[in-house]
Amino acid sequence: MLLAPLAEALSSLEGVPIVLDVMSPPFLCAGCGPLKVVRVSPCGDGLAIVAAYRDYERLLPRADARVGGR
């Protein structure tokens, strides 16, 4: 199931309680590409799934790239 597309993983787990967490970088961004399963662990009577996008696009310029460093 690891690295499987999230939609495929969820459809194979129909009826199983799922806790879903989507990883993201520590900056404002938008996920690009399909969500993929990167971690699965037991959680109560179900599973905890962590998913991540293939790539992330920064929505604001980096602070250190601004003119004058401000």
Biopython code that builds the backbone (N, CA, C, O; Angstrom):
import numpy as np
from Bio.PDB.StructureBuilder import StructureBuilder

atoms = [
    (1, "MET", "N", (0.823, -1.189, 0.000)),
    (1, "MET", "CA", (0.000, 0.000, 0.000)),
    (1, "MET", "C", (0.873, 1.262, 0.000)),
    (1, "MET", "O", (0.424, 2.322, -0.436)),
    (2, "LEU", "N", (2.113, 1.156, 0.484)),
    (2, "LEU", "CA", (2.980, 2.334, 0.497)),
    (2, "LEU", "C", (3.234, 2.819, -0.927)),
    (2, "LEU", "O", (3.466, 2.025, -1.839)),
    (3, "LEU", "N", (3.187, 4.114, -1.095)),
    (3, "LEU", "CA", (3.357, 4.831, -2.357)),
    (3, "LEU", "C", (2.221, 4.584, -3.348)),
    (3, "LEU", "O", (2.311, 4.989, -4.507)),
    (4, "ALA", "N", (1.165, 3.928, -2.904)),
    (4, "ALA", "CA", (-0.027, 3.775, -3.743)),
    (4, "ALA", "C", (-0.775, 5.103, -3.770)),
    (4, "ALA", "O", (-0.720, 5.860, -2.801)),
    (5, "PRO", "N", (-1.471, 5.395, -4.861)),
    (5, "PRO", "CA", (-2.318, 6.590, -4.870)),
    (5, "PRO", "C", (-3.340, 6.501, -3.731)),
    (5, "PRO", "O", (-3.894, 5.433, -3.470)),
    (6, "LEU", "N", (-3.581, 7.615, -3.065)),
    (6, "LEU", "CA", (-4.468, 7.619, -1.902)),
    (6, "LEU", "C", (-5.856, 7.102, -2.249)),
    (6, "LEU", "O", (-6.417, 6.313, -1.488)),
    (7, "ALA", "N", (-6.423, 7.519, -3.369)),
    (7, "ALA", "CA", (-7.775, 7.080, -3.742)),
    (7, "ALA", "C", (-7.842, 5.561, -3.869)),
    (7, "ALA", "O", (-8.815, 4.938, -3.444)),
    (8, "GLU", "N", (-6.816, 4.976, -4.449)),
    (8, "GLU", "CA", (-6.756, 3.516, -4.607)),
    (8, "GLU", "C", (-6.672, 2.838, -3.239)),
    (8, "GLU", "O", (-7.363, 1.850, -2.990)),
    (9, "ALA", "N", (-5.834, 3.364, -2.365)),
    (9, "ALA", "CA", (-5.685, 2.790, -1.026)),
    (9, "ALA", "C", (-6.994, 2.874, -0.248)),
    (9, "ALA", "O", (-7.395, 1.908, 0.401)),
    (10, "LEU", "N", (-7.660, 4.027, -0.312)),
    (10, "LEU", "CA", (-8.912, 4.190, 0.434)),
    (10, "LEU", "C", (-10.004, 3.271, -0.097)),
    (10, "LEU", "O", (-10.791, 2.734, 0.683)),
    (11, "SER", "N", (-10.063, 3.083, -1.405)),
    (11, "SER", "CA", (-11.104, 2.203, -1.950)),
    (11, "SER", "C", (-10.873, 0.754, -1.543)),
    (11, "SER", "O", (-11.830, -0.004, -1.391)),
    (12, "SER", "N", (-9.610, 0.358, -1.363)),
    (12, "SER", "CA", (-9.329, -1.014, -0.934)),
    (12, "SER", "C", (-9.597, -1.211, 0.554)),
    (12, "SER", "O", (-9.651, -2.346, 1.028)),
    (13, "LEU", "N", (-9.764, -0.122, 1.290)),
    (13, "LEU", "CA", (-9.999, -0.194, 2.741)),
    (13, "LEU", "C", (-11.424, 0.200, 3.104)),
    (13, "LEU", "O", (-11.678, 0.625, 4.231)),
    (14, "GLU", "N", (-12.344, 0.066, 2.175)),
    (14, "GLU", "CA", (-13.736, 0.446, 2.420)),
    (14, "GLU", "C", (-14.260, -0.257, 3.671)),
    (14, "GLU", "O", (-14.123, -1.471, 3.814)),
    (15, "GLY", "N", (-14.861, 0.518, 4.571)),
    (15, "GLY", "CA", (-15.411, -0.021, 5.809)),
    (15, "GLY", "C", (-14.444, 0.006, 6.981)),
    (15, "GLY", "O", (-14.854, -0.216, 8.120)),
    (16, "VAL", "N", (-13.164, 0.275, 6.722)),
    (16, "VAL", "CA", (-12.164, 0.356, 7.792)),
    (16, "VAL", "C", (-12.089, 1.801, 8.265)),
    (16, "VAL", "O", (-11.936, 2.702, 7.440)),
    (17, "PRO", "N", (-12.193, 2.052, 9.585)),
    (17, "PRO", "CA", (-12.041, 3.430, 10.071)),
    (17, "PRO", "C", (-10.638, 3.959, 9.734)),
    (17, "PRO", "O", (-9.636, 3.283, 9.966)),
    (18, "ILE", "N", (-10.589, 5.168, 9.187)),
    (18, "ILE", "CA", (-9.326, 5.766, 8.739)),
    (18, "ILE", "C", (-9.142, 7.134, 9.387)),
    (18, "ILE", "O", (-10.072, 7.938, 9.447)),
    (19, "VAL", "N", (-7.936, 7.379, 9.867)),
    (19, "VAL", "CA", (-7.513, 8.720, 10.276)),
    (19, "VAL", "C", (-6.498, 9.148, 9.218)),
    (19, "VAL", "O", (-5.482, 8.481, 9.023)),
    (20, "LEU", "N", (-6.774, 10.263, 8.535)),
    (20, "LEU", "CA", (-5.925, 10.703, 7.431)),
    (20, "LEU", "C", (-5.202, 11.989, 7.793)),
    (20, "LEU", "O", (-5.806, 12.942, 8.286)),
    (21, "ASP", "N", (-3.899, 12.000, 7.540)),
    (21, "ASP", "CA", (-3.079, 13.194, 7.741)),
    (21, "ASP", "C", (-2.330, 13.441, 6.435)),
    (21, "ASP", "O", (-1.742, 12.520, 5.869)),
    (22, "VAL", "N", (-2.351, 14.690, 5.956)),
    (22, "VAL", "CA", (-1.635, 15.045, 4.731)),
    (22, "VAL", "C", (-0.418, 15.876, 5.116)),
    (22, "VAL", "O", (-0.545, 16.943, 5.718)),
    (23, "MET", "N", (0.763, 15.374, 4.761)),
    (23, "MET", "CA", (2.008, 16.088, 5.068)),
    (23, "MET", "C", (2.110, 17.344, 4.218)),
    (23, "MET", "O", (1.626, 17.391, 3.088)),
    (24, "SER", "N", (2.750, 18.363, 4.785)),
    (24, "SER", "CA", (3.018, 19.575, 4.012)),
    (24, "SER", "C", (4.281, 20.231, 4.549)),
    (24, "SER", "O", (4.611, 20.077, 5.725)),
    (25, "PRO", "N", (4.986, 20.959, 3.696)),
    (25, "PRO", "CA", (6.186, 21.664, 4.133)),
    (25, "PRO", "C", (5.824, 22.778, 5.121)),
    (25, "PRO", "O", (4.654, 23.140, 5.246)),
    (26, "PRO", "N", (6.816, 23.315, 5.815)),
    (26, "PRO", "CA", (6.557, 24.368, 6.805)),
    (26, "PRO", "C", (6.445, 25.763, 6.191)),
    (26, "PRO", "O", (6.914, 26.740, 6.775)),
    (27, "PHE", "N", (5.826, 25.856, 5.014)),
    (27, "PHE", "CA", (5.579, 27.150, 4.380)),
    (27, "PHE", "C", (4.271, 27.048, 3.607)),
    (27, "PHE", "O", (3.803, 25.949, 3.311)),
    (28, "LEU", "N", (3.682, 28.197, 3.279)),
    (28, "LEU", "CA", (2.418, 28.230, 2.556)),
    (28, "LEU", "C", (2.625, 27.670, 1.151)),
    (28, "LEU", "O", (3.446, 28.179, 0.388)),
    (29, "CYS", "N", (1.878, 26.624, 0.815)),
    (29, "CYS", "CA", (2.102, 25.968, -0.467)),
    (29, "CYS", "C", (0.839, 25.271, -0.946)),
    (29, "CYS", "O", (-0.143, 25.139, -0.215)),
    (30, "ALA", "N", (0.894, 24.831, -2.193)),
    (30, "ALA", "CA", (-0.167, 24.002, -2.775)),
    (30, "ALA", "C", (0.466, 22.692, -3.210)),
    (30, "ALA", "O", (1.545, 22.681, -3.802)),
    (31, "GLY", "N", (-0.206, 21.591, -2.917)),
    (31, "GLY", "CA", (0.294, 20.289, -3.335)),
    (31, "GLY", "C", (0.108, 20.102, -4.829)),
    (31, "GLY", "O", (-0.906, 20.521, -5.388)),
    (32, "CYS", "N", (1.079, 19.475, -5.478)),
    (32, "CYS", "CA", (1.038, 19.229, -6.920)),
    (32, "CYS", "C", (1.146, 17.729, -7.178)),
    (32, "CYS", "O", (1.968, 17.039, -6.575)),
    (33, "GLY", "N", (0.314, 17.245, -8.071)),
    (33, "GLY", "CA", (0.352, 15.827, -8.408)),
    (33, "GLY", "C", (-0.560, 15.026, -7.505)),
    (33, "GLY", "O", (-1.271, 15.584, -6.669)),
    (34, "PRO", "N", (-0.537, 13.716, -7.678)),
    (34, "PRO", "CA", (-1.431, 12.860, -6.887)),
    (34, "PRO", "C", (-0.948, 12.710, -5.447)),
    (34, "PRO", "O", (0.249, 12.768, -5.164)),
    (35, "LEU", "N", (-1.903, 12.518, -4.553)),
    (35, "LEU", "CA", (-1.557, 12.176, -3.172)),
    (35, "LEU", "C", (-1.168, 10.707, -3.131)),
    (35, "LEU", "O", (-1.855, 9.860, -3.704)),
    (36, "LYS", "N", (-0.062, 10.405, -2.452)),
    (36, "LYS", "CA", (0.408, 9.021, -2.316)),
    (36, "LYS", "C", (0.515, 8.678, -0.838)),
    (36, "LYS", "O", (0.806, 9.542, -0.012)),
    (37, "VAL", "N", (0.281, 7.431, -0.513)),
    (37, "VAL", "CA", (0.395, 6.944, 0.861)),
    (37, "VAL", "C", (1.879, 6.819, 1.204)),
    (37, "VAL", "O", (2.633, 6.170, 0.478)),
    (38, "VAL", "N", (2.302, 7.444, 2.318)),
    (38, "VAL", "CA", (3.706, 7.344, 2.731)),
    (38, "VAL", "C", (3.879, 6.642, 4.079)),
    (38, "VAL", "O", (4.992, 6.257, 4.435)),
    (39, "ARG", "N", (2.791, 6.472, 4.830)),
    (39, "ARG", "CA", (2.885, 5.761, 6.112)),
    (39, "ARG", "C", (1.513, 5.206, 6.474)),
    (39, "ARG", "O", (0.491, 5.861, 6.272)),
    (40, "VAL", "N", (1.508, 3.997, 7.007)),
    (40, "VAL", "CA", (0.282, 3.364, 7.497)),
    (40, "VAL", "C", (0.604, 2.757, 8.849)),
    (40, "VAL", "O", (1.607, 2.059, 9.001)),
    (41, "SER", "N", (-0.250, 3.026, 9.834)),
    (41, "SER", "CA", (-0.043, 2.440, 11.159)),
    (41, "SER", "C", (-1.391, 2.153, 11.807)),
    (41, "SER", "O", (-2.394, 2.783, 11.471)),
    (42, "PRO", "N", (-1.412, 1.192, 12.744)),
    (42, "PRO", "CA", (-2.659, 0.893, 13.448)),
    (42, "PRO", "C", (-3.125, 2.101, 14.251)),
    (42, "PRO", "O", (-2.315, 2.858, 14.785)),
    (43, "CYS", "N", (-4.436, 2.269, 14.328)),
    (43, "CYS", "CA", (-5.018, 3.381, 15.089)),
    (43, "CYS", "C", (-6.371, 2.919, 15.621)),
    (43, "CYS", "O", (-7.363, 2.925, 14.891)),
    (44, "GLY", "N", (-6.411, 2.523, 16.881)),
    (44, "GLY", "CA", (-7.654, 2.009, 17.446)),
    (44, "GLY", "C", (-8.123, 0.795, 16.673)),
    (44, "GLY", "O", (-7.378, -0.173, 16.520)),
    (45, "ASP", "N", (-9.365, 0.839, 16.180)),
    (45, "ASP", "CA", (-9.924, -0.267, 15.392)),
    (45, "ASP", "C", (-9.641, -0.120, 13.902)),
    (45, "ASP", "O", (-10.090, -0.943, 13.105)),
    (46, "GLY", "N", (-8.906, 0.913, 13.520)),
    (46, "GLY", "CA", (-8.666, 1.158, 12.098)),
    (46, "GLY", "C", (-7.205, 1.426, 11.804)),
    (46, "GLY", "O", (-6.308, 0.829, 12.399)),
    (47, "LEU", "N", (-6.989, 2.339, 10.872)),
    (47, "LEU", "CA", (-5.641, 2.673, 10.429)),
    (47, "LEU", "C", (-5.443, 4.181, 10.376)),
    (47, "LEU", "O", (-6.374, 4.939, 10.103)),
    (48, "ALA", "N", (-4.221, 4.596, 10.643)),
    (48, "ALA", "CA", (-3.819, 5.988, 10.437)),
    (48, "ALA", "C", (-2.982, 6.006, 9.161)),
    (48, "ALA", "O", (-2.009, 5.262, 9.034)),
    (49, "ILE", "N", (-3.367, 6.854, 8.230)),
    (49, "ILE", "CA", (-2.659, 6.960, 6.957)),
    (49, "ILE", "C", (-2.093, 8.366, 6.828)),
    (49, "ILE", "O", (-2.790, 9.356, 7.054)),
    (50, "VAL", "N", (-0.811, 8.437, 6.459)),
    (50, "VAL", "CA", (-0.176, 9.716, 6.154)),
    (50, "VAL", "C", (0.061, 9.725, 4.650)),
    (50, "VAL", "O", (0.617, 8.781, 4.089)),
    (51, "ALA", "N", (-0.367, 10.803, 4.010)),
    (51, "ALA", "CA", (-0.210, 10.936, 2.562)),
    (51, "ALA", "C", (0.577, 12.207, 2.257)),
    (51, "ALA", "O", (0.604, 13.142, 3.057)),
    (52, "ALA", "N", (1.208, 12.225, 1.103)),
    (52, "ALA", "CA", (1.974, 13.399, 0.675)),
    (52, "ALA", "C", (1.823, 13.564, -0.832)),
    (52, "ALA", "O", (1.621, 12.593, -1.562)),
    (53, "TYR", "N", (1.925, 14.810, -1.282)),
    (53, "TYR", "CA", (1.916, 15.090, -2.716)),
    (53, "TYR", "C", (3.298, 14.810, -3.297)),
    (53, "TYR", "O", (4.289, 14.763, -2.568)),
    (54, "ARG", "N", (3.354, 14.626, -4.602)),
    (54, "ARG", "CA", (4.635, 14.407, -5.281)),
    (54, "ARG", "C", (5.522, 15.642, -5.151)),
    (54, "ARG", "O", (6.740, 15.525, -5.013)),
    (55, "ASP", "N", (4.908, 16.826, -5.195)),
    (55, "ASP", "CA", (5.668, 18.073, -5.143)),
    (55, "ASP", "C", (4.789, 19.139, -4.503)),
    (55, "ASP", "O", (3.579, 18.960, -4.369)),
    (56, "TYR", "N", (5.398, 20.233, -4.115)),
    (56, "TYR", "CA", (4.674, 21.350, -3.510)),
    (56, "TYR", "C", (5.132, 22.637, -4.170)),
    (56, "TYR", "O", (6.323, 22.834, -4.409)),
    (57, "GLU", "N", (4.177, 23.515, -4.464)),
    (57, "GLU", "CA", (4.503, 24.807, -5.066)),
    (57, "GLU", "C", (4.327, 25.893, -4.013)),
    (57, "GLU", "O", (3.255, 26.050, -3.428)),
    (58, "ARG", "N", (5.395, 26.631, -3.787)),
    (58, "ARG", "CA", (5.370, 27.718, -2.807)),
    (58, "ARG", "C", (4.402, 28.802, -3.283)),
    (58, "ARG", "O", (4.435, 29.189, -4.451)),
    (59, "LEU", "N", (3.541, 29.296, -2.390)),
    (59, "LEU", "CA", (2.550, 30.307, -2.761)),
    (59, "LEU", "C", (3.035, 31.730, -2.516)),
    (59, "LEU", "O", (2.506, 32.673, -3.106)),
    (60, "LEU", "N", (4.015, 31.894, -1.671)),
    (60, "LEU", "CA", (4.616, 33.206, -1.417)),
    (60, "LEU", "C", (6.109, 33.099, -1.654)),
    (60, "LEU", "O", (6.688, 32.032, -1.447)),
    (61, "PRO", "N", (6.752, 34.188, -2.085)),
    (61, "PRO", "CA", (8.203, 34.129, -2.287)),
    (61, "PRO", "C", (8.922, 33.848, -0.971)),
    (61, "PRO", "O", (8.431, 34.178, 0.109)),
    (62, "ARG", "N", (10.086, 33.238, -1.088)),
    (62, "ARG", "CA", (10.907, 32.979, 0.105)),
    (62, "ARG", "C", (11.299, 34.308, 0.739)),
    (62, "ARG", "O", (11.573, 35.278, 0.034)),
    (63, "ALA", "N", (11.327, 34.352, 2.051)),
    (63, "ALA", "CA", (11.652, 35.588, 2.775)),
    (63, "ALA", "C", (13.049, 36.079, 2.417)),
    (63, "ALA", "O", (13.257, 37.286, 2.293)),
    (64, "ASP", "N", (14.018, 35.169, 2.248)),
    (64, "ASP", "CA", (15.390, 35.595, 1.970)),
    (64, "ASP", "C", (15.589, 35.992, 0.504)),
    (64, "ASP", "O", (16.676, 36.442, 0.140)),
    (65, "ALA", "N", (14.565, 35.836, -0.347)),
    (65, "ALA", "CA", (14.679, 36.212, -1.754)),
    (65, "ALA", "C", (14.132, 37.613, -2.021)),
    (65, "ALA", "O", (14.244, 38.123, -3.135)),
    (66, "ARG", "N", (13.546, 38.227, -1.010)),
    (66, "ARG", "CA", (12.979, 39.569, -1.215)),
    (66, "ARG", "C", (14.081, 40.615, -1.341)),
    (66, "ARG", "O", (15.166, 40.467, -0.778)),
    (67, "VAL", "N", (13.787, 41.663, -2.082)),
    (67, "VAL", "CA", (14.744, 42.754, -2.278)),
    (67, "VAL", "C", (15.044, 43.412, -0.938)),
    (67, "VAL", "O", (14.129, 43.714, -0.172)),
    (68, "GLY", "N", (16.309, 43.631, -0.660)),
    (68, "GLY", "CA", (16.707, 44.289, 0.584)),
    (68, "GLY", "C", (16.690, 43.364, 1.791)),
    (68, "GLY", "O", (17.002, 43.802, 2.898)),
    (69, "GLY", "N", (16.334, 42.097, 1.610)),
    (69, "GLY", "CA", (16.352, 41.145, 2.715)),
    (69, "GLY", "C", (15.285, 41.382, 3.762)),
    (69, "GLY", "O", (15.380, 40.835, 4.861)),
    (70, "ARG", "N", (14.270, 42.179, 3.462)),
    (70, "ARG", "CA", (13.204, 42.441, 4.440)),
    (70, "ARG", "C", (12.009, 41.574, 4.202)),
    (70, "ARG", "O", (11.024, 41.667, 4.933)),
]
sb = StructureBuilder()
sb.init_structure("model")
sb.init_model(0)
sb.init_chain("A")
sb.init_seg("    ")
for serial, (resi, resn, name, xyz) in enumerate(atoms, 1):
    if name == "N":
        sb.init_residue(resn, " ", resi, " ")
    sb.init_atom(name, np.array(xyz, "f"), 0.0, 1.0, " ", f" {name:<3s}", serial, name[0])
structure = sb.get_structure()
